[in-house]
Structures are given as structure tokens and as C-alpha cells.
Amino acid sequence: MKNLGKMMQQAQQLQSKMAEMQEQMANLEVTGSSGAGMVTVTMNGKNEARRVTIDPKLLDGEEAAVVEDLIVAAINDARAKAEAEMAQQMKDLTGGLELPPGMKLPF
């Protein structure tokens, strides 16, 4: 029974640490870019876009389709960086604990 009590205590600590980490992730900002930096998108750890910056040179003429494609690429780049940071933080939090395949934290 001592092990069960210890496990429950560890689970509560993990839950507390996860809530703290989620708050930190909400404050995290990552910037993705495309087109050699001509388009950048800044997102937070919740995958919410915060800023889009477009080099004015892209807005000359009939370049709307190119700009749209570059924005999508920049958003995807920023999202991948946010997810990688979240995965690293989760690895640090769980001390390298292996989760069953397909299981992600937070639930």
C-alpha cells in the first residue's frame, strides 16, 4: 500500500507540473519563416498565430498567390517548432518516461 500512496503523490506532482508547463507554453513564442525570411509568423505554445510579417517586396504586382503560400509555410514552420518545444518540455517533465505508443500528454 505504501507504493500506491507514493504513486498517487507522484501523480499529483506530475499534474501540478503539467499545469505549470501548460502555462509556460502559453507564454512561449516561436517564429517560423519561409521564403528566406520574406514571410514570418509568430505563434504561441497554444498554436495561436500572434504576428505575420511580410516583406513589402512581395506585395508588388500579382504576387498574392505566392504570399499566401509563403504564409501557410511559415505557419506550419512555427507550429512544428512549438510542437517540438512542447515535446522537449514533456520529456524533461516526465524524466524520459516512455508513454505507450499513440499516447500524448497532456491528455
Buried (B, 14 or more C-beta within 10 A) or exposed (E): EEEEEEEEEEEEEBEEBBEEBBEEBEEBEBBBBBBEEBBBBBBBBEBEBEEEEBBEEBEEEEEEEBBEEBBEBBBEBBBEBBEEBBEEBBEEBBEEEEEEEEEEBEE
